[in-house]
């Protein structure tokens, strides 16, 4: 590239020393600009890339969330077991009360029936 620029200046009639100096200056500036653009490109690219450390941090975060979720599920499972035990206890109490009520109602009905029989058959 430097030779092409030098040739253009020589063809334009600029003396050899000046043409060479201008071509070298342009060449140096273009190289510096390209290097700067490449460096900026890599800087932007590096910001967008995940490093192994980034990936490991995300993996650890996911693992921590998994363990916390597992612990929460275990707490909920224990609560469900407590509720089931309470429901079973209440169910047992309800069955006792219903059975007791049936026995009491049957005894009361029997007592009323005997009282009626005794009232009508003893009084005659």
C-alpha positions, 0 to 999 in steps of 0.5 A: 500500500505504501508503494502505491501511495508513493507512486501516486505522489511521484506521478503527481510530480512531488519530489521523491523525499516528500512523496516517501515521507507522505506515503510513510505517514499515511501508512503509519496512520492507517496501521494505527487506525486499523489497530485501534479499530481492531482493539475496540472490536475485541473490547466490545467482543470481550464484553459480550463473551462469557468467560469460564468464570462467568459460566461457573458463576451461573452454574453455581447460582443455578445449583444454589437455586436448585438446592433452595427449591429442593429445600422448599419442596421438602418443607411443603411436603412436610406441611402436607403430611401435617395437614394429612395427619390433622385431616385423619385425626379430625376424620376419626373424631367425626366418625366417633361423634357420628357413631356416638350420635347414632347409638344415642339416637337409637337408645333414645328411640328405643327408650321412647318406644318402650315408654309408649308401649308401657304407657299404652299396655300397662295403663289398660 
